[in-house]
Amino acid sequence: MNIPIDIGGTMTKYRLTIFFCVSLSFGQTVKYIPKPEELKFTFGGHPPVMKLKPGTILETWTEDCFYGAVKKPTDMPSQVSPIGKDNPQTGPFYIEGAQPGDILAVHIIDLQPATDHGISSNYPGFGALTGTEYTALLNPMLPEKVWWYSVDKQRWTVSTMLGKHKLEIPMNPFLGCIATAPQRGEVRWTVTPEAYGGNMDVYQVKKGATVYLPVNVEGGLLEFGDGHLAQGEGEIIGTAVEAALNVKIKVDVIKGKSISWPRIEQDNYLMTVGCYRPLEDAFRIANKELVLWIADEYKMDVLDAYELVSQVGEVDVAQVVDPNYTVVAKIQKKYLPSEKVFGGIHDKLKTTH
């Protein structure tokens, strides 16, 4: 069991968490609020903080990508954020019955901003339109700057000042990171997306979506974090509107099926994710996975599925700033023979909480 005390919504508030690593009955709701020292900074390499049975609802919390260190608009991340403490993750969670070759299904019931602000910044040496360690240039780096966004839960917007111009945009909370442990005992930096998921920065990982992740190790070892309140396509400056989030999810395991890359299902869309460099390889991975998913699920000839995706498929470029880039290939369910995939688990998860 897990007993949170004064859970607050940010690391600036004191909280105490007591938990025991136990199995939980189907359909039970549990809470886990990590202390700062319990957050993780790699995918893989950690023992689980809790065991969950399939069907369990988990209520928890994630810190922002700056480890909660940027507390006011004048704080520069390069000066206050601890080195090596990027994108802190909540977890990992061991899902009982999940074995290598299975699929972990994570349904996002709700995501809520945990503070009254969000933060974006231009970090020197990071971003799509500046020199980086991967795009090596002799030009001087762009100066560091922070934009402080106010959260309006009534209007469901975030706003900031760009000089004399006030920018107000709709709020769209989503998890920038969600992952299972990588294959072969790998331990990967939390800024990297790959086949296990990770820092994909895909805005569709939001309330109402079911995320499908490959299970590479016993229990899956689910982690998530890097809360975003809004983000444009490509995340070109290197950050979204970053914020801590209160998270409510439900987990399940799909046996007898396997996937190579993350997939996402919403009420009207099927989506596949590809993460790599160069960008065209991420594009190819995402579209290949979508073609193969459709061909397998609907017993369709691969070339017919290829033609279908070619004519009505859509593509989002999620981010072009991380060590690997992220592309989402997607198709509206109305073009498919049936709306049910994986035995209709998306509908099951969204209607049983």
Secondary structure, DSSP 8 states (H G I E B T S, - for coil): -EEEES--SSTTS--EEEE------TT-EEEE---GGG-BSEESS---SEEE-TT-EEEEEE--TTTT---STT--HHHHS-TT--S-EEEEEEETT--TT-EEEEEEEEEEESSSEEEEEE-TT-STTS--SSS--SS-----EEEEEEEETTTTEEEEEETTEEEEEE---EEEEEE---GGG--EETT-EETTEES---TTSBTT-EEEEE--STT--EEEEEEEEE--TB-TTS--EE--EEEEEEEEEE-S---SS-EEE-SSEEEEEEEESSHHHHHHHHHHHHHHHHHHHTT--HHHHHHHHHHH-EEEEEESSSSSEEEEEEEEGGGSS-S--GGGHHHHHHT--
